[in-house]
Amino acid sequence: MSQQVELFYAPQTRATGVRVLLEELGAPYILNVLNFKLGENRKPDFLAINPAGKVPAVRHGDTVVTEQVAIYIYLADLFPERGLTPAVDDPLRGPYLRWFVYMASCFEPALVDRALKREEPPQSMSPYGSFDTVMENMREQLSKGPYVLGDSLTALDVLWAMGLRWGMVFGIVPEFGEFKDYTASFFERPAAVKVLQEDQNLAREQEEAAKAAGVS
């Protein structure tokens, strides 16, 4: 199977983090860029890849993977020689998977409820407990070392650096010192610097294309 990965991508979305991960992995990849403002994510060709019309999605040979966390795990496992994923028999593999799922099952639901000013569900029904609990759990984890798992950079760090940065930019995630130090350090990495700059340029190009097409 070819090792080239196709990333279905739009700037300033969750796909940005996946592109950073691909750069960190040194993986060969191509971008299939979609302009959401022109509705390209709702066209039949892409809906056949992801019926939700959302990015990121990746295609690798005959395999299509959607859902952010699944993509991160898949790609890091695809290029194990880059050292961004613990092996199955590594004691860190369990915590590695835990913090991936924590992003999807706890962090993001808590952020959405807070952003929409929705009342938190009762503890007995909540997938995340409480917003404050989620933030304190992550704050405590990051106090243990420069990376999510301590001394080792993994694919987890791309996911969490992107998520925490986004949350702080929009004033949802509290600007704890641990979060600010962690994201500041990560976004000095060459892969992040490159992708974020290109992301901004592409977002401007898509905005101009939308205006030229009469789409506001």
BAKOL-746582 format. One record per residue: x, y, z of N, C-alpha, C in turn. Coordinates in nm, 2 decimals, always signed. Layout:
! BAKOL-746582
X | Y | Z | X | Y | Z | X | Y | Z
...
***
This chain:
! BAKOL-746582
+0.08 | -0.12 | +0.00 | +0.00 | +0.00 | +0.00 | +0.09 | +0.12 | +0.00
+0.05 | +0.22 | -0.08 | +0.13 | +0.35 | -0.09 | +0.12 | +0.41 | +0.05
+0.23 | +0.48 | +0.08 | +0.24 | +0.55 | +0.21 | +0.19 | +0.69 | +0.20
+0.15 | +0.74 | +0.08 | +0.11 | +0.87 | +0.07 | -0.03 | +0.89 | +0.12
-0.05 | +0.99 | +0.20 | -0.18 | +1.02 | +0.27 | -0.25 | +1.14 | +0.20
-0.37 | +1.13 | +0.17 | -0.45 | +1.24 | +0.12 | -0.53 | +1.30 | +0.23
-0.51 | +1.42 | +0.26 | -0.59 | +1.49 | +0.36 | -0.69 | +1.59 | +0.30
-0.82 | +1.56 | +0.34 | -0.92 | +1.65 | +0.30 | -0.92 | +1.76 | +0.40
-0.91 | +1.89 | +0.35 | -0.86 | +1.99 | +0.43 | -0.93 | +2.13 | +0.41
-0.95 | +2.20 | +0.51 | -1.00 | +2.34 | +0.50 | -0.92 | +2.42 | +0.60
-0.88 | +2.54 | +0.57 | -0.80 | +2.62 | +0.67 | -0.88 | +2.66 | +0.79
-0.81 | +2.67 | +0.90 | -0.88 | +2.72 | +1.03 | -0.99 | +2.63 | +1.07
-0.96 | +2.50 | +1.06 | -1.05 | +2.39 | +1.10 | -0.97 | +2.29 | +1.18
-1.03 | +2.18 | +1.23 | -0.96 | +2.08 | +1.29 | -0.86 | +2.01 | +1.20
-0.88 | +2.03 | +1.07 | -0.78 | +1.97 | +0.97 | -0.65 | +2.03 | +0.98
-0.64 | +2.15 | +1.03 | -0.51 | +2.22 | +1.05 | -0.42 | +2.14 | +1.14
-0.47 | +2.09 | +1.25 | -0.39 | +2.01 | +1.34 | -0.34 | +1.88 | +1.28
-0.43 | +1.82 | +1.20 | -0.39 | +1.70 | +1.13 | -0.27 | +1.73 | +1.03
-0.28 | +1.84 | +0.97 | -0.16 | +1.88 | +0.88 | -0.04 | +1.90 | +0.96
-0.05 | +1.96 | +1.07 | +0.07 | +1.98 | +1.16 | +0.13 | +1.84 | +1.20
+0.04 | +1.75 | +1.23 | +0.08 | +1.61 | +1.26 | +0.16 | +1.55 | +1.15
+0.10 | +1.56 | +1.03 | +0.17 | +1.51 | +0.91 | +0.31 | +1.56 | +0.89
+0.32 | +1.69 | +0.92 | +0.45 | +1.76 | +0.91 | +0.55 | +1.70 | +1.02
+0.50 | +1.69 | +1.14 | +0.58 | +1.63 | +1.24 | +0.62 | +1.49 | +1.21
+0.54 | +1.42 | +1.15 | +0.57 | +1.28 | +1.11 | +0.66 | +1.27 | +0.99
+0.68 | +1.38 | +0.92 | +0.76 | +1.38 | +0.80 | +0.69 | +1.29 | +0.69
+0.56 | +1.28 | +0.70 | +0.48 | +1.19 | +0.61 | +0.46 | +1.25 | +0.47
+0.46 | +1.17 | +0.37 | +0.43 | +1.22 | +0.24 | +0.28 | +1.23 | +0.23
+0.23 | +1.35 | +0.19 | +0.09 | +1.37 | +0.18 | +0.05 | +1.47 | +0.08
-0.07 | +1.47 | +0.04 | -0.13 | +1.57 | -0.05 | -0.25 | +1.63 | +0.01
-0.28 | +1.75 | -0.02 | -0.40 | +1.82 | +0.03 | -0.51 | +1.82 | -0.07
-0.62 | +1.79 | -0.03 | -0.74 | +1.81 | -0.11 | -0.82 | +1.92 | -0.04
-0.80 | +2.04 | -0.09 | -0.85 | +2.16 | -0.02 | -0.99 | +2.19 | -0.06
-1.08 | +2.21 | +0.04 | -1.22 | +2.24 | +0.02 | -1.24 | +2.38 | +0.07
-1.32 | +2.46 | +0.00 | -1.36 | +2.59 | +0.04 | -1.50 | +2.58 | +0.09
-1.51 | +2.59 | +0.22 | -1.65 | +2.58 | +0.29 | -1.74 | +2.69 | +0.25
-1.68 | +2.81 | +0.23 | -1.76 | +2.92 | +0.19 | -1.83 | +2.90 | +0.06
-1.78 | +2.82 | -0.03 | -1.84 | +2.79 | -0.16 | -1.92 | +2.66 | -0.15
-1.93 | +2.60 | -0.03 | -2.01 | +2.48 | -0.02 | -1.94 | +2.35 | -0.07
-1.81 | +2.36 | -0.09 | -1.75 | +2.24 | -0.15 | -1.75 | +2.12 | -0.06
-1.77 | +2.14 | +0.07 | -1.78 | +2.02 | +0.16 | -1.92 | +1.96 | +0.15
-2.01 | +2.02 | +0.08 | -2.15 | +1.96 | +0.07 | -2.17 | +1.89 | -0.07
-2.06 | +1.89 | -0.15 | -2.08 | +1.82 | -0.28 | -2.07 | +1.67 | -0.27
-2.14 | +1.60 | -0.36 | -2.15 | +1.46 | -0.35 | -2.01 | +1.38 | -0.34
-1.91 | +1.43 | -0.41 | -1.78 | +1.36 | -0.40 | -1.73 | +1.36 | -0.26
-1.74 | +1.47 | -0.19 | -1.69 | +1.47 | -0.06 | -1.78 | +1.41 | +0.04
-1.91 | +1.42 | +0.02 | -2.01 | +1.35 | +0.11 | -1.99 | +1.20 | +0.10
-1.94 | +1.15 | -0.01 | -1.91 | +1.01 | -0.02 | -1.79 | +0.97 | +0.07
-1.71 | +1.07 | +0.10 | -1.59 | +1.04 | +0.20 | -1.64 | +1.06 | +0.34
-1.71 | +1.17 | +0.37 | -1.77 | +1.19 | +0.50 | -1.91 | +1.25 | +0.49
-2.01 | +1.17 | +0.51 | -2.15 | +1.22 | +0.49 | -2.18 | +1.34 | +0.58
-2.10 | +1.36 | +0.69 | -2.13 | +1.48 | +0.77 | -2.08 | +1.60 | +0.71
-2.00 | +1.59 | +0.60 | -1.95 | +1.71 | +0.53 | -1.84 | +1.79 | +0.61
-1.77 | +1.71 | +0.70 | -1.68 | +1.78 | +0.79 | -1.54 | +1.73 | +0.76
-1.44 | +1.82 | +0.79 | -1.30 | +1.78 | +0.78 | -1.25 | +1.79 | +0.93
-1.14 | +1.71 | +0.95 | -1.05 | +1.64 | +0.86 | -1.11 | +1.50 | +0.82
-1.06 | +1.46 | +0.71 | -1.08 | +1.32 | +0.67 | -0.95 | +1.28 | +0.60
-0.91 | +1.16 | +0.60 | -0.79 | +1.11 | +0.53 | -0.83 | +0.99 | +0.45
-0.76 | +0.98 | +0.34 | -0.77 | +0.86 | +0.25 | -0.62 | +0.81 | +0.23
-0.61 | +0.68 | +0.27 | -0.48 | +0.62 | +0.25 | -0.50 | +0.48 | +0.18
-0.46 | +0.48 | +0.05 | -0.50 | +0.36 | -0.02 | -0.65 | +0.35 | -0.03
-0.70 | +0.24 | +0.01 | -0.85 | +0.22 | +0.01 | -0.91 | +0.25 | +0.14
-0.83 | +0.29 | +0.23 | -0.88 | +0.32 | +0.37 | -0.92 | +0.47 | +0.38
-1.04 | +0.49 | +0.43 | -1.08 | +0.63 | +0.46 | -1.11 | +0.64 | +0.61
-1.05 | +0.74 | +0.67 | -1.07 | +0.76 | +0.82 | -1.12 | +0.90 | +0.84
-1.23 | +0.91 | +0.91 | -1.29 | +1.03 | +0.96 | -1.28 | +1.04 | +1.11
-1.32 | +1.14 | +1.17 | -1.32 | +1.17 | +1.32 | -1.17 | +1.20 | +1.36
-1.16 | +1.32 | +1.42 | -1.03 | +1.38 | +1.45 | -0.94 | +1.28 | +1.53
-0.99 | +1.23 | +1.64 | -0.91 | +1.14 | +1.72 | -0.86 | +1.02 | +1.65
-0.96 | +0.96 | +1.58 | -0.92 | +0.83 | +1.50 | -0.81 | +0.86 | +1.40
-0.82 | +0.98 | +1.34 | -0.72 | +1.02 | +1.24 | -0.58 | +1.03 | +1.30
-0.57 | +1.10 | +1.42 | -0.44 | +1.11 | +1.48 | -0.38 | +0.98 | +1.52
-0.46 | +0.89 | +1.58 | -0.41 | +0.76 | +1.62 | -0.37 | +0.68 | +1.49
-0.45 | +0.68 | +1.39 | -0.42 | +0.61 | +1.27 | -0.28 | +0.66 | +1.21
-0.27 | +0.79 | +1.19 | -0.15 | +0.84 | +1.13 | -0.02 | +0.82 | +1.21
-0.03 | +0.84 | +1.34 | +0.09 | +0.81 | +1.43 | +0.13 | +0.66 | +1.42
+0.03 | +0.58 | +1.42 | +0.06 | +0.43 | +1.41 | +0.11 | +0.39 | +1.27
+0.07 | +0.47 | +1.17 | +0.12 | +0.44 | +1.03 | +0.27 | +0.47 | +1.01
+0.32 | +0.56 | +1.09 | +0.46 | +0.60 | +1.08 | +0.52 | +0.59 | +1.22
+0.53 | +0.47 | +1.27 | +0.58 | +0.45 | +1.41 | +0.73 | +0.48 | +1.42
+0.80 | +0.48 | +1.31 | +0.95 | +0.51 | +1.32 | +0.97 | +0.66 | +1.36
+0.87 | +0.74 | +1.35 | +0.89 | +0.88 | +1.39 | +0.88 | +0.90 | +1.54
+0.84 | +0.79 | +1.61 | +0.84 | +0.80 | +1.76 | +0.73 | +0.88 | +1.82
+0.62 | +0.91 | +1.75 | +0.52 | +0.99 | +1.81 | +0.40 | +0.91 | +1.87
+0.42 | +0.78 | +1.87 | +0.32 | +0.69 | +1.93 | +0.38 | +0.58 | +2.01
+0.34 | +0.56 | +2.13 | +0.39 | +0.45 | +2.21 | +0.35 | +0.31 | +2.15
+0.44 | +0.22 | +2.16 | +0.40 | +0.08 | +2.11 | +0.29 | +0.02 | +2.20
+0.23 | -0.08 | +2.14 | +0.12 | -0.14 | +2.21 | +0.16 | -0.19 | +2.35
+0.28 | -0.24 | +2.36 | +0.33 | -0.30 | +2.49 | +0.40 | -0.20 | +2.57
+0.40 | -0.07 | +2.53 | +0.46 | +0.04 | +2.61 | +0.37 | +0.08 | +2.72
+0.41 | +0.09 | +2.85 | +0.33 | +0.14 | +2.96 | +0.26 | +0.27 | +2.93
+0.31 | +0.35 | +2.84 | +0.25 | +0.48 | +2.81 | +0.13 | +0.47 | +2.71
+0.12 | +0.35 | +2.65 | +0.01 | +0.33 | +2.55 | -0.13 | +0.36 | +2.61
-0.15 | +0.31 | +2.73 | -0.28 | +0.33 | +2.79 | -0.31 | +0.48 | +2.82
-0.22 | +0.55 | +2.89 | -0.24 | +0.69 | +2.90 | -0.25 | +0.77 | +2.77
-0.18 | +0.73 | +2.67 | -0.18 | +0.79 | +2.54 | -0.32 | +0.78 | +2.48
-0.38 | +0.66 | +2.49 | -0.52 | +0.65 | +2.44 | -0.62 | +0.72 | +2.52
-0.60 | +0.72 | +2.65 | -0.69 | +0.79 | +2.74 | -0.70 | +0.93 | +2.71
-0.59 | +1.00 | +2.69 | -0.59 | +1.15 | +2.67 | -0.64 | +1.18 | +2.53
-0.63 | +1.09 | +2.44 | -0.70 | +1.11 | +2.31 | -0.85 | +1.11 | +2.32
-0.90 | +1.01 | +2.39 | -1.04 | +1.00 | +2.40 | -1.10 | +1.11 | +2.50
-1.02 | +1.15 | +2.59 | -1.06 | +1.26 | +2.68 | -1.09 | +1.38 | +2.60
-1.01 | +1.41 | +2.50 | -1.04 | +1.53 | +2.42 | -1.18 | +1.52 | +2.35
-1.21 | +1.40 | +2.30 | -1.33 | +1.39 | +2.22 | -1.45 | +1.37 | +2.32
-1.44 | +1.30 | +2.43 | -1.55 | +1.27 | +2.51 | -1.58 | +1.36 | +2.62
-1.47 | +1.44 | +2.66 | -1.49 | +1.53 | +2.77 | -1.46 | +1.68 | +2.74
-1.34 | +1.70 | +2.69 | -1.29 | +1.84 | +2.66 | -1.38 | +1.91 | +2.56
-1.41 | +1.85 | +2.44 | -1.49 | +1.92 | +2.34 | -1.63 | +1.94 | +2.38
-1.70 | +1.83 | +2.44 | -1.83 | +1.85 | +2.49 | -1.84 | +1.96 | +2.59
-1.75 | +1.97 | +2.68 | -1.75 | +2.07 | +2.79 | -1.73 | +2.21 | +2.73
-1.65 | +2.22 | +2.62 | -1.63 | +2.35 | +2.56 | -1.75 | +2.40 | +2.48
-1.82 | +2.30 | +2.42 | -1.94 | +2.34 | +2.34 | -2.05 | +2.39 | +2.44
-2.07 | +2.32 | +2.55 | -2.17 | +2.36 | +2.64 | -2.14 | +2.50 | +2.70
-2.01 | +2.52 | +2.73 | -1.97 | +2.65 | +2.78 | -1.99 | +2.76 | +2.68
-1.94 | +2.73 | +2.55 | -1.95 | +2.83 | +2.45 | -2.10 | +2.87 | +2.42
-2.19 | +2.78 | +2.42 | -2.33 | +2.80 | +2.40 | -2.41 | +2.84 | +2.52
-2.33 | +2.86 | +2.63 | -2.39 | +2.90 | +2.76 | -2.51 | +2.81 | +2.80
-2.48 | +2.68 | +2.77 | -2.58 | +2.58 | +2.81 | -2.55 | +2.53 | +2.96
-2.66 | +2.50 | +3.03 | -2.64 | +2.45 | +3.16 | -2.57 | +2.31 | +3.16
-2.48 | +2.29 | +3.24 | -2.41 | +2.16 | +3.24 | -2.51 | +2.05 | +3.28
-2.50 | +1.93 | +3.22 | -2.60 | +1.83 | +3.25 | -2.57 | +1.78 | +3.39
-2.66 | +1.71 | +3.45 | -2.64 | +1.65 | +3.59 | -2.52 | +1.56 | +3.58
-2.45 | +1.55 | +3.69 | -2.32 | +1.47 | +3.70 | -2.35 | +1.33 | +3.66
-2.47 | +1.28 | +3.70 | -2.50 | +1.13 | +3.67 | -2.52 | +1.11 | +3.52
-2.54 | +1.22 | +3.44 | -2.56 | +1.20 | +3.30 | -2.45 | +1.26 | +3.21
-2.37 | +1.34 | +3.27 | -2.27 | +1.42 | +3.20 | -2.16 | +1.33 | +3.15
-2.12 | +1.34 | +3.02 | -2.00 | +1.26 | +2.97 | -1.87 | +1.32 | +3.03
-1.87 | +1.44 | +3.08 | -1.74 | +1.50 | +3.12 | -1.74 | +1.54 | +3.27
-1.85 | +1.53 | +3.34 | -1.84 | +1.57 | +3.48 | -1.88 | +1.71 | +3.50
-1.78 | +1.80 | +3.49 | -1.81 | +1.94 | +3.49 | -1.69 | +2.01 | +3.41
-1.72 | +2.13 | +3.36 | -1.62 | +2.21 | +3.29 | -1.50 | +2.23 | +3.37
-1.52 | +2.27 | +3.50 | -1.40 | +2.30 | +3.58 | -1.32 | +2.17 | +3.61
-1.38 | +2.06 | +3.62 | -1.31 | +1.93 | +3.64 | -1.23 | +1.90 | +3.52
-1.28 | +1.92 | +3.40 | -1.21 | +1.89 | +3.28 | -1.08 | +1.97 | +3.27
-1.10 | +2.10 | +3.30 | -0.98 | +2.19 | +3.29 | -0.88 | +2.16 | +3.39
-0.92 | +2.13 | +3.51 | -0.82 | +2.10 | +3.62 | -0.75 | +1.97 | +3.60
-0.82 | +1.87 | +3.54 | -0.76 | +1.75 | +3.51 | -0.65 | +1.77 | +3.40
-0.67 | +1.85 | +3.30 | -0.57 | +1.87 | +3.20 | -0.46 | +1.96 | +3.26
-0.50 | +2.06 | +3.34 | -0.39 | +2.14 | +3.40 | -0.30 | +2.06 | +3.49
-0.35 | +1.97 | +3.56 | -0.27 | +1.88 | +3.65 | -0.18 | +1.79 | +3.56
-0.23 | +1.74 | +3.45 | -0.15 | +1.65 | +3.36 | -0.04 | +1.73 | +3.30
-0.06 | +1.85 | +3.26 | +0.05 | +1.93 | +3.20 | +0.15 | +1.98 | +3.30
+0.12 | +1.98 | +3.42 | +0.21 | +2.02 | +3.53 | +0.32 | +1.91 | +3.55
+0.31 | +1.79 | +3.49 | +0.40 | +1.68 | +3.51 | +0.52 | +1.69 | +3.42
+0.51 | +1.77 | +3.31 | +0.62 | +1.77 | +3.22 | +0.59 | +1.86 | +3.10
+0.69 | +1.88 | +3.01 | +0.67 | +1.97 | +2.90 | +0.56 | +1.92 | +2.80
+0.53 | +1.79 | +2.81 | +0.44 | +1.73 | +2.71 | +0.32 | +1.66 | +2.79
+0.22 | +1.62 | +2.72 | +0.11 | +1.56 | +2.78 | +0.15 | +1.43 | +2.86
+0.24 | +1.35 | +2.80 | +0.28 | +1.23 | +2.87 | +0.41 | +1.25 | +2.94
+0.45 | +1.37 | +2.97 | +0.57 | +1.39 | +3.05 | +0.68 | +1.44 | +2.97
+0.78 | +1.36 | +2.95 | +0.91 | +1.40 | +2.88 | +0.91 | +1.37 | +2.73
+0.80 | +1.30 | +2.68 | +0.81 | +1.26 | +2.54 | +0.70 | +1.33 | +2.46
+0.74 | +1.39 | +2.35 | +0.64 | +1.44 | +2.25 | +0.57 | +1.33 | +2.18
+0.44 | +1.33 | +2.17 | +0.36 | +1.24 | +2.10 | +0.26 | +1.31 | +2.01
+0.19 | +1.23 | +1.93 | +0.08 | +1.29 | +1.85 | -0.02 | +1.36 | +1.94
-0.04 | +1.31 | +2.06 | -0.13 | +1.38 | +2.16 | -0.10 | +1.53 | +2.17
+0.02 | +1.57 | +2.16 | +0.06 | +1.71 | +2.18 | +0.01 | +1.80 | +2.07
+0.00 | +1.74 | +1.95 | -0.05 | +1.82 | +1.84 | -0.20 | +1.85 | +1.87
-0.27 | +1.74 | +1.90 | -0.41 | +1.76 | +1.93 | -0.44 | +1.85 | +2.04
-0.37 | +1.84 | +2.16 | -0.40 | +1.92 | +2.27 | -0.35 | +2.06 | +2.26
-0.24 | +2.08 | +2.19 | -0.19 | +2.22 | +2.17 | -0.29 | +2.30 | +2.08
-0.34 | +2.23 | +1.98 | -0.44 | +2.30 | +1.89 | -0.57 | +2.32 | +1.97
-0.62 | +2.23 | +2.05 | -0.74 | +2.24 | +2.12 | -0.74 | +2.35 | +2.22
-0.63 | +2.35 | +2.30 | -0.61 | +2.45 | +2.41 | -0.60 | +2.59 | +2.35
-0.52 | +2.60 | +2.25 | -0.49 | +2.73 | +2.18 | -0.62 | +2.79 | +2.13
-0.70 | +2.71 | +2.06 | -0.83 | +2.75 | +2.00 | -0.92 | +2.80 | +2.12
-0.93 | +2.72 | +2.22 | -1.02 | +2.75 | +2.34 | -0.98 | +2.88 | +2.40
-0.85 | +2.91 | +2.42 | -0.80 | +3.03 | +2.48 | -0.83 | +3.15 | +2.39
-0.80 | +3.13 | +2.26 | -0.82 | +3.24 | +2.17 | -0.97 | +3.29 | +2.17
-1.06 | +3.20 | +2.19 | -1.20 | +3.24 | +2.19 | -1.25 | +3.26 | +2.33
-1.16 | +3.27 | +2.43 | -1.20 | +3.30 | +2.56 | -1.29 | +3.20 | +2.64
-1.28 | +3.07 | +2.59 | -1.36 | +2.97 | +2.65 | -1.27 | +2.89 | +2.76
-1.15 | +2.86 | +2.72 | -1.06 | +2.78 | +2.80 | -0.99 | +2.89 | +2.89
-0.98 | +2.86 | +3.02 | -0.91 | +2.95 | +3.11 | -0.76 | +2.96 | +3.08
-0.70 | +3.08 | +3.09 | -0.56 | +3.10 | +3.06 | -0.47 | +3.06 | +3.17
-0.48 | +2.94 | +3.21 | -0.39 | +2.89 | +3.32 | -0.24 | +2.90 | +3.27
-0.15 | +2.92 | +3.36 | -0.01 | +2.93 | +3.32 | +0.04 | +2.80 | +3.25
-0.01 | +2.69 | +3.30 | +0.03 | +2.56 | +3.24 | -0.02 | +2.55 | +3.09
-0.14 | +2.60 | +3.06 | -0.19 | +2.60 | +2.93 | -0.11 | +2.70 | +2.84
-0.08 | +2.82 | +2.89 | -0.01 | +2.92 | +2.81 | +0.13 | +2.88 | +2.78
+0.20 | +2.82 | +2.88 | +0.34 | +2.78 | +2.86 | +0.34 | +2.67 | +2.76
+0.25 | +2.57 | +2.78 | +0.25 | +2.45 | +2.69 | +0.22 | +2.49 | +2.54
+0.12 | +2.57 | +2.52 | +0.09 | +2.61 | +2.38 | +0.20 | +2.70 | +2.32
+0.25 | +2.79 | +2.40 | +0.36 | +2.88 | +2.35 | +0.48 | +2.80 | +2.30
+0.52 | +2.70 | +2.38 | +0.63 | +2.62 | +2.34 | +0.60 | +2.54 | +2.22
+0.48 | +2.48 | +2.21 | +0.45 | +2.40 | +2.10 | +0.45 | +2.48 | +1.97
+0.39 | +2.60 | +1.97 | +0.37 | +2.67 | +1.85 | +0.50 | +2.74 | +1.81
+0.61 | +2.72 | +1.87 | +0.74 | +2.75 | +1.82 | +0.80 | +2.65 | +1.74
+0.74 | +2.53 | +1.73 | +0.79 | +2.42 | +1.65 | +0.78 | +2.45 | +1.51
+0.88 | +2.41 | +1.42 | +0.88 | +2.45 | +1.28 | +0.75 | +2.40 | +1.21
+0.71 | +2.28 | +1.24 | +0.59 | +2.23 | +1.17 | +0.47 | +2.32 | +1.20
+0.45 | +2.36 | +1.32 | +0.33 | +2.44 | +1.36 | +0.35 | +2.58 | +1.29
+0.47 | +2.64 | +1.30 | +0.49 | +2.77 | +1.24 | +0.46 | +2.77 | +1.09
+0.51 | +2.67 | +1.02 | +0.48 | +2.65 | +0.88 | +0.34 | +2.64 | +0.84
+0.27 | +2.55 | +0.91 | +0.13 | +2.52 | +0.88 | +0.04 | +2.64 | +0.91
+0.06 | +2.70 | +1.02 | -0.03 | +2.81 | +1.06 | -0.02 | +2.93 | +0.97
+0.11 | +2.95 | +0.92 | +0.13 | +3.06 | +0.83 | +0.06 | +3.03 | +0.69
+0.08 | +2.91 | +0.65 | +0.01 | +2.87 | +0.52 | -0.14 | +2.87 | +0.53
-0.18 | +2.83 | +0.65 | -0.33 | +2.82 | +0.68 | -0.39 | +2.96 | +0.67
-0.32 | +3.06 | +0.73 | -0.37 | +3.20 | +0.72 | -0.38 | +3.25 | +0.58
-0.27 | +3.22 | +0.50 | -0.27 | +3.26 | +0.36 | -0.38 | +3.20 | +0.28
-0.40 | +3.07 | +0.30 | -0.51 | +3.00 | +0.23 | -0.65 | +3.05 | +0.27
-0.67 | +3.08 | +0.40 | -0.79 | +3.13 | +0.44 | -0.82 | +3.26 | +0.37
-0.72 | +3.35 | +0.35 | -0.74 | +3.48 | +0.28 | -0.78 | +3.45 | +0.14
-0.71 | +3.35 | +0.07 | -0.74 | +3.32 | -0.07 | -0.88 | +3.27 | -0.08
-0.93 | +3.19 | +0.01 | -1.06 | +3.14 | +0.00 | -1.17 | +3.25 | +0.03
-1.13 | +3.34 | +0.11 | -1.23 | +3.45 | +0.14 | -1.24 | +3.54 | +0.01
-1.13 | +3.56 | -0.06 | -1.13 | +3.64 | -0.18 | -1.21 | +3.56 | -0.29
-1.19 | +3.43 | -0.30 | -1.26 | +3.35 | -0.39 | -1.41 | +3.36 | -0.37
-1.45 | +3.35 | -0.24 | -1.59 | +3.36 | -0.21 | -1.65 | +3.49 | -0.24
-1.58 | +3.60 | -0.22 | -1.63 | +3.73 | -0.25 | -1.64 | +3.75 | -0.40
-1.54 | +3.69 | -0.48 | -1.55 | +3.70 | -0.62 | -1.67 | +3.62 | -0.68
-1.71 | +3.52 | -0.60 | -1.83 | +3.44 | -0.64 | -1.96 | +3.50 | -0.59
-1.95 | +3.61 | -0.52 | -2.07 | +3.67 | -0.46 | -2.12 | +3.61 | -0.34
-2.03 | +3.53 | -0.27 | -2.07 | +3.47 | -0.14 | -2.02 | +3.54 | -0.03
-2.10 | +3.58 | +0.07 | -2.05 | +3.66 | +0.18 | -2.01 | +3.57 | +0.29
***
